[in-house]
């Protein structure tokens, strides 16, 4: 069984961004708009949105659709928090001094909640609407495809529903984890920075991260996001 959550408008935008990335990959591992500095000259604050999650593996037999939705909302926040932290770590280490501030992920998610937008719903709301709601100049949208569900997310401080995580670790599901027939974790992530005015793509990058299934989820998530954060723009001019 394959679960796909991909709003058509958002999927089309990501496909266009990935296509542009493929054209420019011979010179650099990401796409950056030719007029990036002109478009972002007045940018001051950027928000990282909850990641859109696409699960391509086989579900445990005892997992209900609502439990999958709840777990993917937790995974979405875990990837979001990780990417936000990686951006801050790069800046603190002096590797990527930036002329913009990153909105705290807790503020981002609280504003979404206060405006009645659930994590999964945020994946399909327009960039312009979200940027105005969050009072930021640009947003980072990301989409993650993976073949494993993650049961060890508490370390990210997300509001983990214990009953949902228990579904992945009880005896009936244990034979499924780490995921037969595949014995490896595969994560494909695409990151897109979009302008608040027209939702224009300013920067985009696609990443594949493979690894042994025995590797903790946090390590896989951070490894993936570290590569994306390393090439994030807004450096000093």
N, C-alpha and C positions, 0 to 999 in steps of 0.2 A: 504494500500500500504506500502510495506517495502523497504527501501533503504539500500543496503548493499555495502560497499566499503571495500574490504578486499583482497589485493594481495595474491595469493596462497602461494608464498614462505614465505612471512611475516606471514601469518596466521598459516602456519605449524610450524614456529619457536615459535610463541606465544603459540600454543597448546602444544608443547613439554615443554616449560618453565612452563606452568600451570600444566602439568602432574607431572613434577618434584616437583613443589610446593606442590601438593596434597600428594606426598609420604612423604615429610619432615614436613608436617603441624602439626604432632603430637608433635614435639619438638619445633618448632618455626613457626611464621606466614609467613615465606618467605623462599626462596631458596637462598643459598650462595654456590658458587662452593668451593670444598674442597681445591683447590689450589689458592684461591682468592688472598692471599697476594703475592704469588710468581708471579702470572700473572700481578699484578697491581703495583709491586714494583717501576717501573719507570714511573707510571702514574702521570701526573701533571695537566692536564686540561680535563674536561668532559663537553660535550654539551648536553642540553636537547632539543630534536627535537620537532617539532610541533606534537601534539597528533593525532593519527588516530581516526576519529569519525565515529561511526556506529549508525544510527538512527533507532529505532525499533517501533516508533509510527506511527500514521496516519497523513498524510500531510494535511494542509489546502487546500481546493479546489482550491484556487486562487494562489497557490505557484507553480512556474515553476521550472523545474529541475535546471536551472542555478541559480535561487535564493536560492535553497537548497544548492547547491555547495558553493555559496558565503557565506552563513550563517555558514556552517560547517567549512569553512576556518577560520572564525572569532572565532567560538567556539574552534577550534583546538589551536589557538594562546592563547585564554583565559586560557585554561587548562595548556598550556605550561608555560605561565607567572606565573600562580598561583603556579605550582610545583617548578619552579625556585625560586620564592619568599619564599616558605615554606622551601626549603633547606637552603637558606641564613638566614632565621629567626632562624632556629634551631642552626645554627653555631654561630650566634651572641649571642644567649642566653646561649651558652656553653653547650647545650644539646648534640651536636654531632660535636665536633671538628674534622675537616677533614684535611687530608694531600694533598688534591687536590683542585684546584680552579674550579669554575663553569664558563664556558664561558657565557658572558652576552647574554641573549636571543635575544636582538636587533642585536648584531653582528652575531649570528647564522642565523637569518632570513635574514639579509642583504646579507650575503655571499650566501645563497641559491638563493636569488633573482638575485644577480649579475651573478650567474652561470646558470640562466634560469630555476631554479627548483621551481615550484609553491608549495604552501603548501601541497595540496593533492598529488602532484607528489612525494614529499619527503617521503611519506609513503611507496613507493615501490622501492626506490633507495637503493642499497645495503649498509650495514653498513660500509664496508671497503671504499667504494667510498665517502660516506658522511664524515667519519672521516678524510680522507685525505684532502678533500675539506675544511673542517672546521679547520684543523690542530689541532685536539684534540686526546687524547689517548683512549677515549671511548665515547659512546653515550648512552643516555637514550631514548628508544622508549617506547611509551605507546599507549594503545588502549582503547577507551571508548565506551561502549554501553549504550544508554539512551533512554528513552521513551518520552522525552520532548525536544522541541526546546527552545532556550534561546534568549530572546529579550533584556535583560538588560546587555550588555557586555561592554558598553562604559567605565565603571570604570576601566577596565584592560588596557586602553590605546591602544587597538588594532585599526587598521584602519577600523573602523566600517562603513559599507555602510548603510547610513540612510534609503535609499529606500528599502533595504532588511529587515531591522529591522521593518520598517513600515508594512510590509506584516503580521507580527505576531501580530500587535496591532490594525489594522483597524477593523471596525465593522464586516466584513464578517468572519474574523478569530477569533474574540474574543469569539465566542461561542465554538470554538475548544480549545482555551487556558482555563485552564491549561492542558487540555487533557482528554476529555471524550473518552472512558468510564473510563479510569484509573484516579483516583483522587490523585495519589501520584507520586512523582518524583523517578525514580529508575536509579541509575548510577552504572555500573559495569566497573571497571577499572583494567587493568593489566599493570604493569611496568616491563621493562626488561632493564638491563644494559648489553651492549655488547662491547666486546673488539675490537679494531681497526684492529688487525692483522688477525684474522680468523672469526670475527663476533661471537665469542664464548659467550655463556650466562654466565655472572659472578654473576648476582643477579636477582631475579625475585620475584614479589609479586602481588597477586590478591586481589581486594577489592570490596565489595558491599556496597553501601551507599543508603539508602532509606530516604525519608523525605516528609513532608507535601508540597503540591504544592504551598502553599502560601509563602514558604521560598524563599528568593531571590536566583538567580542563583549563585551569587558570594559566598554566604554562602555554598551552596551545593558543588561547585567546590573546595573551600578551605578546607571544611571538608574532602572530599575525598582525596585530595592531602596531607593534613596534616598527614594522616595515612600512606601514602606511604613514605613521607619524613622522618617520624620518624624512619623507619627501613632501610633507605638508608645507604650503607656501606661506606668504606674509613675512618673509625675512626683511631685514632692514635694507633700505635702498641706498 
